[in-house]
Amino acid sequence: MLKGSGAVNLFGFLAAGFSLILWLPQARVVWRQRRNPAALAGISKGTLGLVIANTSCWIPYAYLTGAYWSGVPSLVNLPLAIANLVIVARGRRLSTSSRPNPHDSDAPDHLTTSLQASGSKEGQRVE
């Protein structure tokens, strides 16, 4: 069994560092695609929530055990995860508000044409 705060700090830092390294590729995708709501549709808000929970646990662990280096990667990971959650939520909100309504007069022609071709009229149910 390993004893001594040096070994505890080292393994805590490695464990927290690996969770940061594992998550950085997704953070990079979210940042690069932040203006593309369709690309953000595949990003799980639940996973982002788990990243936030994970990093939120590492910080008090580091303080309470005195293994401060184990909390350092979380000081980078936590703000990134929160920012990514905000970006994904904003992207989803934009994608739902930017969908055209086929009943709008400003709707693209292909939507109104497909409604006319199906024989449906506004307010009329097709069976």
DARALIN-V66907 format. One record per residue. N is the residue number from 0. RES is the residue in one letter. SS is DSSP state (H for helix, E for strand, - for the rest). PSI is psi as a letter, one per 40 degrees, with the letter a starting at -180 (NA if undefined). Layout:
BEGIN
n:res:ss:psi
N:RES:SS:PSI
N:RES:SS:PSI
END
This chain:
BEGIN
n:res:ss:psi
0:M:-:h
1:L:-:h
2:K:-:i
3:G:-:i
4:S:H:d
5:G:H:d
6:A:H:d
7:V:H:d
8:N:H:d
9:L:H:d
10:F:H:d
11:G:H:d
12:F:H:d
13:L:H:d
14:A:H:d
15:A:H:d
16:G:H:d
17:F:H:d
18:S:H:d
19:L:H:d
20:I:H:d
21:L:H:d
22:W:H:d
23:L:H:d
24:P:H:d
25:Q:H:d
26:A:H:d
27:R:H:d
28:V:H:d
29:V:H:d
30:W:H:d
31:R:H:d
32:Q:-:e
33:R:-:d
34:R:-:e
35:N:-:g
36:P:H:d
37:A:H:d
38:A:H:d
39:L:H:e
40:A:-:d
41:G:-:e
42:I:-:h
43:S:-:h
44:K:H:d
45:G:H:d
46:T:H:d
47:L:H:d
48:G:H:d
49:L:H:d
50:V:H:d
51:I:H:d
52:A:H:d
53:N:H:d
54:T:H:d
55:S:H:d
56:C:H:d
57:W:H:d
58:I:H:d
59:P:H:d
60:Y:H:d
61:A:H:d
62:Y:H:d
63:L:H:d
64:T:H:e
65:G:-:e
66:A:-:g
67:Y:-:d
68:W:H:d
69:S:H:e
70:G:H:e
71:V:H:d
72:P:H:d
73:S:H:d
74:L:H:d
75:V:H:d
76:N:H:d
77:L:H:d
78:P:H:d
79:L:H:d
80:A:H:d
81:I:H:d
82:A:H:d
83:N:H:d
84:L:H:d
85:V:H:d
86:I:H:d
87:V:H:d
88:A:H:d
89:R:H:d
90:G:H:d
91:R:H:d
92:R:H:d
93:L:H:d
94:S:H:d
95:T:H:d
96:S:H:e
97:S:-:e
98:R:-:h
99:P:-:i
100:N:-:h
101:P:-:e
102:H:-:e
103:D:-:i
104:S:-:e
105:D:-:e
106:A:-:i
107:P:-:i
108:D:H:d
109:H:H:d
110:L:H:d
111:T:H:d
112:T:H:d
113:S:H:d
114:L:H:d
115:Q:H:d
116:A:H:d
117:S:-:e
118:G:-:e
119:S:-:i
120:K:-:i
121:E:-:h
122:G:-:e
123:Q:-:h
124:R:-:h
125:V:-:h
126:E:-:NA
END
